[in-house]
Amino acid sequence: MPTTRGWAALGAGAALVVLWVVFGERLLLAGAAFLTIAVAMGTIYVRRIDPRVVVNRTIAPTQVHDGDRVVVTLEVSAARRVYQPALRDTVHPLGAAQFFAHRIDAGVPMVARYEVQCRPRGIYTIGPADIQVRDPLGLSEAGGAVGTPDRLVVYPKVDDLDGLPVGRGQDPTANTSRASYSQTSGEDFFTLREYQQGDDLRRVHWPSSAKRDELMIRQLEIPWQSRALVVLDPRRGAYRNEATFEHAVRGTASVIRHLYRAGYAPRLWAGGRGPGTPVGSADGYALAMEELATVRTATALDLEATVARLRKGGSSGGILVLVTGVADDADLAVFRTFGRDFYRTLVMSVADAENEAILRLGRAGVIAVLGSPETPWTGPWRNAMERAWSTATAG
């Protein structure tokens, strides 16, 4: 279609036609014809060029958290020379970046870069890019969407945590503060099961997969003391405001990363219907973080009944972590349901001070970690671990 300059040329051509009718001067008619033909030829030109434009996009780094920045690189190439390209790449719904160039020569790609402030957490779509090209005179332009869209997953912000609660090792008469196995070895074969999204492909049992015509995974028995369950309380009533819930999500993501790096095999439950997301591999870790990137509060959720169903799945192990806002009777019910299945229980509460529920949990041996949205979880977690170590028994 004509550009602003092209519409001006067509308007000038129409004016010349009027003058030709009035004065009868053939040069006026020739000028009108020239402008009209120039716009028409420009339209034909850009319509031939537009399908030949290719846009490739790369995003770095690929794993980002709330508050980080990513660099998006666009490489635009054309099979023949393109004049005055205008490129627009949109990060839905954060905004868009626009680029202009004088021309793109054939075989010489144009590279453009822009930064994205990744905030808030969530899943965003980048692209497809929109490009407009013009004829050499700038009278006509054409274009449209080119390339494919990409996903940008922004994980919750995480804090560096230091220390682990005292847990029981293989020897029931000894204690340890670290899981006693490596995630890549040291597990015993347990059974075969169907492949689930997030499973490590290195554990595919190929003979059985070929026989059944579907992927089968070698289920490995994880040592009891190396298991952990992280529960994020999704009830809206447990949080004073949105900032409080966001801080709870931040604490959950921090614990998942901390336990995973420490050699544990944590399982995340954040309000879903299933038994939770296992974090025993890099793929599982990415799935858990993606789940936390999109988690929202729930208005109608019976937490006590939900975790009772969750327990039927056989969850047990060394550490149970409950992340909530203001602790209440529902959180006490979670501890009564799961407390006897785990050697150590921690409650991360987004609250300014201990309330009656926290005091009752503390008397039952639960480690309480209190935090506020204004400060990272690093300090409260370290203080809680130091208190736990100072009161731990020797056997």
Beta strands, then each sheet from edge to edge (+ up, - down):
strand 1: 53-60
strand 2: 64-65
strand 3: 69-78
strand 4: 82-92
strand 5: 95-100
strand 6: 103-104
strand 7: 110-117
strand 8: 122-126
strand 9: 129-134
strand 10: 141-146
strand 11: 150-155
strand 12: 167-168
strand 13: 175-176
strand 14: 188-194
strand 15: 216-221
strand 16: 227-232
strand 17: 265-269
strand 18: 277-278
strand 19: 317-324
strand 20: 342-350
strand 21: 367-371
sheet 1: 1+ 3- 7+
sheet 2: 2+ 11+ 8- 4+ 5-
sheet 3: 2+ 11+ 8- 4+ 6-
sheet 4: 2+ 11+ 8- 4+ 9- 10+
sheet 5: 12+ 13-
sheet 6: 14+ 15-
sheet 7: 18+ 17- 16- 19- 20- 21-
end
